Amino acid sequence: MSDETPQSLEAYLAPVFSAVDTAAMSLPVADEGHVAWWRSRFADRGGDAESLIEALPQFQISIEKGASASEAYARLIRRAEAVSEAIEPEEAFATPSGVAWSVVEHAAGALPVVTLSERQDFERAYRALGGRCEPIPIGPNVHALYVSGLPNPVRMREAHASFLDSGGDPSSWPLEVQRRREADATTFHDRLILLHPAAYAGIAASDVGDGLDDASWVERSMRLRLEHEFTHHATHRLLGRYRLHVHDEVLADLMGFTAAIGRFDASLFLRGLGIAGEKVGSSARIHAYVAELDPNRLPELVVFLRDLAGQVEAISSAFVGPAPEDRLRRLLHLASHSMASLAAGDVRASDLIPSRPETGGQP
């Protein structure tokens, strides 16, 4: 629970995403600056555990309480000092061969995506990159993470050296850092996605249907997670925010499920949040998204979400079949509608499909 006054349900459901002119938007969006660094820095080496450790000094720091306030963290991350003796992949990961990364294309802009086959390696990466090396709790059904604003001391150090080598005045470096950050927020910070292969939200293949066996469902779950996390990236980059909130989750699951299994199923969405009928277990995933809500209003939110999920299922056909760029345009359009209007059925699938071709945008 937040230290601030708990939100009323009405405040929790208030719209936050602004409308954007998707017709004038040129898609796919150009990559942010950090992506070019990931592409070029390791172009001849591929994406393995060793190169990941080399790119992100966070893996040099042990996961323990108080790590983010330690001298090691200050030296390697905040002051961007060079690593004196790098750890080996076997020291950082239980199964280094199960760690792989690549730059994945998306209409909202490409991102580095790291896949970790072992659960303990995923949790290691989650805490190192998403928790500043602190032993933060991770729910058993959490198998993905979108990380934004991750400091990259290696890129900072390389840029500093290049600045000095080109004749830059050392005393001007702080102003140069500020200038570069204003031009691109990812100049010295990364955005990336972490993935671990498992059934989505603990949902069994038999509950999904469609003739999926366990292995096929895990494979579809990976595609679902990837699109889910890229949806957070899309709203963050193009609408200015993403949150631990059920509005963000229903949008991300809409995009994920329609990409992975060709439909959005309201019952699967609710089950993924840990909602069974009117009941919510103490370990349900939904608790991660309602930290600011007055807990006494949670039962009302559950009832609301049942209506919302049913209406999202009714309009989900608009997201099955279009090109990735058009799916993104429809997502941005949908995000501008309040959850209340969605739950009330005020938005129809036809409202999201323009009368003229979507693809192309304006140069």
C-alpha angles and dihedrals in degrees: 000000000000119000087233125085109288115256123249115237089251092055091045091054095046113126117253106170117091125218117259132195098252093174090064094043117109110223141231090043116233114260119262118248098260092061093064089054092054091047096049102032093063101021094125097040108048127222112299137137093272095055091044091056090047091052097046119041089191086089090063090067123081118240106245141127110284094018093129089059095045127113090242091057092046092049100045102032110023098034094032094223117171119263108256096205119005120221119241121249089250089060093051101040137035090218111021091177088063093059116091136154138186140167107262121203121232138166089245091054131286123280137189107257120199120200119196116188096195119071093220091052090051090051090048091054093042091056096040095049104022100033105037090249092302120135094248117172118261120198116239092241095050109107104154141045136189108212121197131175093026110164114238106199092177092061091044091053093047092049091049092051092048091049092053093043090055091055100267118161109249090219089057095056096095090054090046090052090052092048093051093047091052089052094049125004090209095058091107100008132068136219115202144151129238120204135185121189112243139114109293113266090342092292113153121235089237089060091054095051118187088123092284119160121207095267093048091049092052088051091050089045090059091054089046092051093047093054091041092056093042087055089059087050091050096052091042095051102034102030098032101244151050126187145184089258137123091242090060090044097052090049092048093046091047090056093041099048095044090050095046105037103009096248144060112235115198093204092053091048092052092044089051089056089052095252114145111179104309093332128102119191122222091249096044116137092235090074089072089063102045103054092125097043121101100256090221088066095054094095089055090049090053091054090047092050092054089058092042094050092049092053093046088052088053093056098036093098087078088069098050115091107004123117115270091256091054092047088054092050090052091048092054090048092049093047090061090065117086120246088242092058091047093050091048091056094245091134120068130191090247090058089065096050114077121219091236130053113286103200123096105034121196122305 
